[in-house]
Structure formats: structure tokens, C-alpha cells
């Protein structure tokens, strides 16, 4: 769907592209209230919206909806862009468009988040943006908590709640050949070489114990039983179990 030519009735293969000089002239006219210049500027930046929504092509979202939401972000960027700042319009607009799309995805997420949590999260994001703009640094939870007079634990919970699910098959890098997906970067703590080697070493060291020592180790560390429970099962005292266990562990440590 993301590769279709016509989106929202717009033929994307024929979208115009404005030069930086043309953009600057149109922006000056827009600030004067020229609606024709505004329309020309929007049409000249629709390819920018198209390039942004391609980042969301693995979310199975309706591409027409994403394009419309992206256009809202584009218009907001136009309204808020400051010509006096020495920055390209695209540099300013792309985060605005992405932010608008992410808000749309959060609000329409199948995992429902309460209105109060969303409100808290959006207020926190506004404070974060305010501190970034005014102090040129990332806001901490303590900063946001102090500004909103809300416990930082509640803020962290609210921000976590609005995070959208990410597919394990979402690409994070593509060099033109094989893509690197998120699942390639997720570690498996159970099935790694070190664990396999460790299991083999423990298994081999168990074989070198006496039958009674091996039975005690298995009951204690594989079955999760207490020394008293093991003592009752095999008919010896808890002190004897403790002594045999200590000796067995020493032997295993030496063998490993």
C-alpha cells in the first residue's frame, strides 16, 4: 500500500519539488498572509510528507490516513516556522510531521490507554520540549515532576503507556543488501554459547560426584528443596545434608 501512486487523490509521481530559494520566497509571502503562496508551499512539500510516512510502512496502517495526518504536521510546521532561524524548513518540519503521525498512532492504538494517562503523558512531553527549547538540554523526570507537580513515578508510567508497540521485523538499518531488523538486536539470555558451555560443565562435574552427593545437589538446586526436606527424604540429619552439600559443591567447583 505504501508504494501506491495515488494517495488521497494526489498523484505522488507528479508532485512538484521546490528549491530552497523558492521555499524562502514563498515563506516570506506566507507570513504576509498570501494564501496562494501557502497552497503552493504545501503542494511543494508533499513529497516530504511522503518520505516521512515511508518510515511507518511496517505498521499496516492505512497510507491515506497517514498521509493526511502527515499533511497536518506539515501545516503546523509552516505556521510555526521562524524565518529568522538559520535552519532549513525540512529540518524543522520532519520532526513535526513524525510527531503528528505518532500522536495519531497512539490515539488510535488498539491497546487502549486511559484519557488521564494520555493527558499526563502529553503534558510531560510539552514540558520536555519546553526545557529543550529554553535550556538546550533533555529534561529529567525530576524536572517534569517539579513543573507539573506530579510524582515522577506517575510520569514515567504515563510516558511508558503511550509508547506504541514496535514490530520485531521493523528494519533499523539497510545497506542496500540484507536489512537489519529489531529482532536481530534482541538478545536471548537463555540460548547463548556461554550458557550451553556452562550446562555441559555442570553436567560433567555432577558425574564425578558420589551417588549421595549427586542426589543431594539435584534435590537442592534442581528441585529447589530445603536442606531439612532433603534430610527427611533420605533419612539423615540436616547437619549431614549441609556437610555433604558443601563437600559436593567444592568437588564440582574444582572439576569445573
N, C-alpha and C positions, 0 to 999 in steps of 0.2 A: 504493500500500500504506500509506503514512504517513497517509492520510486515512480509513482504515477505522475503524469504530466500535468493534468488539470486538477487543481486544488481550490476548493471554494469558488469554482467558476473562473479561476485565474490560470491562464496558460503559462506555466512556470518556465517553459522553454523560451519564452519571448519576453521575459522580464527585463526591463532596462537596468543598466548599471551606471551610476553617476560617478564622475571623477571627484576628487577631493575639492577642487576649485568650484565645481558645480554645487556640491553639497554646501560649501561655505556661503555661496551667494544665496542659495535657497533658504538657508537657516537665517540669514540676515533679514530676508523678506518675510519669513515666518514670524520673526519677533516683531515685525511691523504689523502683523495681522493679515498678511496676504494668504488667503485660503487656497488659491490656485498653486502657489508655491508649496504650501503644506501638502496638498494632494500629490504634486509631482515628487516631493521629497519622500513621501510614504511609498509611492509606487517604485521609486528608485532604490528603495532599501528592502523590498520584499524578498530579494534573494538572500539578504542577511538573515531574515526570519527563516527562510527555507533551510539555510545551512545549519541554523541552531536546532531546528526540530529533528534534523537527521541524527542528533545525539540521542534521541529518545526512540529510535526505531526498533528497539528490542522490547518495548513495553506493551506492544499490542494495542496501542491507543489509536483512536480514530484520527487520521492525519489531518482531516479537515478541521476538527476541533482544535488540535494542537496549533495549526496554522493561524486560526482565528485568535486564539489566546496569545500566540506569539506577536500578532499584529497589535494587540492591546499593549503588550510590553513595549513594542516599537513606538507607539504613540506616546506612551508615558515618558519614554526616553527623549523624544522630540520636545515634549513640554517642559522637561526638567533640565535639558542640556544647557550648559553655560558656555557661551562662545568665548568668554574671556580665559577659560582654562585651556592650557596648551595640551589638548588631548584629542585624538581622532574620535569622531562620532561613533564609529563601530566599536571602539574600545569601551566606550561608555554604555552603548546600547546592548551589547551582547549579555552582560550580567543581568540587565533589567529584563530582557526577554526570557532568559533562563529562569530567573526568579519568578516571573509571572506564570510560566509553564509549570514550575514545581509547585506553586501555590494551587494551581488548578488540579494537579495530580493528587496533592494532599487532600484537598477538599472533596475530591471525588473518589477517594480511596475506598476500596471495598472493606478495608479494616476501619471501622468507624471509631472516630476519636471524639470525645465529648466536646461541646462548644466551649466550656470553660477552660479545658486544657488547650484547645487551639488558640483561644484568646490570650492565655498566659504566654504561650509559645510565640505568638506574633508580636506581643508587647516586648518580649525578651529580644526578639530579632531586631525590632526597631531601636532598642537601647544599644544593642551590639553595633548596629550601623551608625548610630549617632556618635558613639565613642570612637569608632574607627575614623569617621569623618573629622571629628573635632580634635582628637588626640593622636591620630595616626597610629593606633595600636589596637590589638584584639582585646575585646572586653573579656574579663574573667567572670565566673559565676558570682563571685563576691561583688563585683561592680554592678551586675544586673540585679542581684538581690537587694543591694543598697538603694538602687534607683527606684525599683518597683515596690520595695518594702514587702517582698515575698521571700520565704525561706529558699535558700539555694537548692535544697533537695527537690522542692516542688518545681523549680525552674528546670533543673536537669531532667526530671521526669517528663515535663511538658515538651521539652525540646526533643527528647527521645521518641515521644509518642507521635510526633508529626513527621518523623523520618520515613520516607517511602521505602518499601521493600525493593531490593535490588536483585535482579536475576543473576544466578551464578554463571550464566552464559553471556553476561554483558561484557563486551570487549573493553579492555583497558589500554591496549596497545596493539597497533597493527603496522608492521613494517613493509606491508605490501605482499607478504607471503603468508605465513601462519599467524593468526591472531592470538594474542594472549588474553585469556578470559579471567574473570574474577576467581573462578573455581581453581585455576592454576596457582593462585596465590594463597589459597586457604590450606593451612597445614593440617595434617591428620596426625593427632598425637598418639593414636593407637597403633597405626600401621607404619612405623618408621624403622629403618635399619637398626638403630640403637636398641629399640625395644625387642626386636627379633633376636638380636645377639644376646641381650640380657636374659631373655627367656631360655635360650639354649644353654647359657652358662649356669643358670639356676637349676635347670633340669639335670644337667650333667653332675652338678655338685650334690644334688639330692641322692643320686645313685650311689655315691660314695659313703653315705651315712649308714649306720646300722638300721635294722628294721624298726626298732623302737624310736630312735631319733627321727627317722623319716616320717613315721606315723604322727609323732607329736608336732613336727613342723607343719605337716599338711593340715592337721586339725586346728592348729593355732592360726596359721597365716593364710590358708586357703579356704578353710571352713569358717574362720572367724570366731572360734570358740575361746572362752577364757581358760586360764590355767586350771581353775577349780573344776570346770566342766570336763576338761580332758582327764584330770585326776580321777573324777568319779567314773568316767567311762572305762578307763583301763585299770582301775583298782590300785592306784598308788597315791601317795600324798602330793599335795600342791607343791611342797618344797622340792620333791623329787622331780616333778614336771619342770619346775623352774630351772633346776640344775641341769637336767637333760637338754632342755631347750637352749640354755646358754652354751653348753658344750657343742650342740649341733650347729648353732649359728657360727661359732668360732671356726668349726671344721669347714663349713660352707664358705665363709669369708676367705679362709686360707686357700681352698680349692679354686674359688673364682679368681 
